[in-house]
Amino acid sequence: MTPEELADLAHLRRARDLMDRDYAQPLDVPRMARAALMSPAHFSRKFRAAYGETPYSYLMTRRIERAKALLRQGLSVTDACMAVGCTSLGSFSSRFTEVVGETPSQYRARDHSHLEQVPACVTKVATRPQRRPAPA
């Protein structure tokens, strides 16, 4: 790996850390690209090559991950949606269903008591959303 590629990865990690930390804030590709010291188009290409998904897709997966935790705690779907930085309940519900495989209401209604005795750091990893391939 060249020194330039290593520098790019370090900058991409800075943008990914921004998304992990400020997921509930309004984040767009230009702001993320600034954190990575890249142009928006270059950043999007490099991010996808490094992490296998677009910056927006990564951000939405992090938001859904946090929303799942809030829904397990009993928050309403609307409150969870707004708490993680989504402004459209319809878009949030569609993406949640796409990533998790069930609607936010169905997820919230399920029994999550088996996770109460598991440390939060383990629960976070065990319940991390996995992107499902699009049906053919």
N, C-alpha and C positions, 0 to 999 in steps of 0.2 A: 504494500500500500504506500502510495506516495505521500510526502509531507502535506501536499495540498488536499488530498483526500482525507487525511487525518484531521486537518484544520476544519474542513467542511463538516465532518462528523461531530467535532466539538461544537461547532456553531449550531448544527441541527439539534444536538442535545440541549442546548440553551433554549431553543424554541420549544422543544418538547417539554422541558421543565416548566416553561411559562404556561403551556397548556395544562399540565398536571396541577400547577399551583393556582392559576387564575381561571380555571374552567368555568366558573360562574360569571365571569366578566364578559362583556362583549369583545370577542376576539375575531378578527378577520385575517385573511392571508397576508395583507400588507403589514399588519402589526406583527404577526409571527415572523414574517420575512425580515423585518427590521431587527428583531431579536437575534436572528441568525446571520445578520449582516449580509443579506443577499437580496436580489431583486425578487419580487413576488413569483414570477414565472420560474426563475432558476430555483428558488426555494421549493416550490411545489414539485418540480421534477426531482430534485435531490432528495427531498423528504420521502417521496414515494419509492424511489430506488433504494433508500436506506431502510425504510420501515415497512414497505409492502402495502401501504395505504396512503391516501391523500391526507394532508394536514386536517382538513375538515372532518374526514371520516374518523381520524384518530381522536380529535376533540370531542366529537359526538359519542364515541365509544366511552371516553372518560366520563362524559356527562351522564350517560346511561348507567355506568358503573356506580356513580354517586347516587343517582336517582333510585337505583335498586336498594341501596342501603336505607335511604329515606323512606321508601315504600315499606320495607320490612319493619321500620319503626312505627308505622301507622299513619304517616303523613298522607294527605289526599294526593291524588294524581296531579291536580292543578298546582298545589303547593310545591310538590316535588319538582314539577316541570319548571316553575319559576325559580326555585332555589338553586337549580343547577345551571341557570343562565339561558334557558330556552324561552323564547317569547311567543311561540306558536304551539298551543296544545295539540293541534292536529298533526303538525310536523313531528313534534316530540313523540306522540303516540305511534305514528307510522314508523319512525326510526326505531323506537323501543321494540315494537313488534317484530320488525325486520331482524334486529340484533338478538333479542332474547328468545323469540319464538312464541311469545304470548303477549297479550295486551298488558299495559301497566295495571289496569284494574284486576285482571286475572292474576297477575303476579302478586299484587298487594293482598288479594283475598286468600292466597295459599297459606298454608301453615308453615311458618318459618321457625317454630320453636326449637327445632333440632340445631339451629345455628346459635342459639342464645348462650350455650356453654362453650362455644368455640371462641378463642381470642379474635378480636376484630381484624388483626393483620392476616390471620389465616382465612377468615371469612371473606375478606376482600379478594384474596387470591382465588379461593375456591368458587366464588360467585362471579368472577370477572367475565364480562360478556365476551363471547367468541363470535366473530363475524362468520355468518353462514354463506356459503357460495350461492349465487343467484340460481334459481331453478332454470333448467335448460328448456 
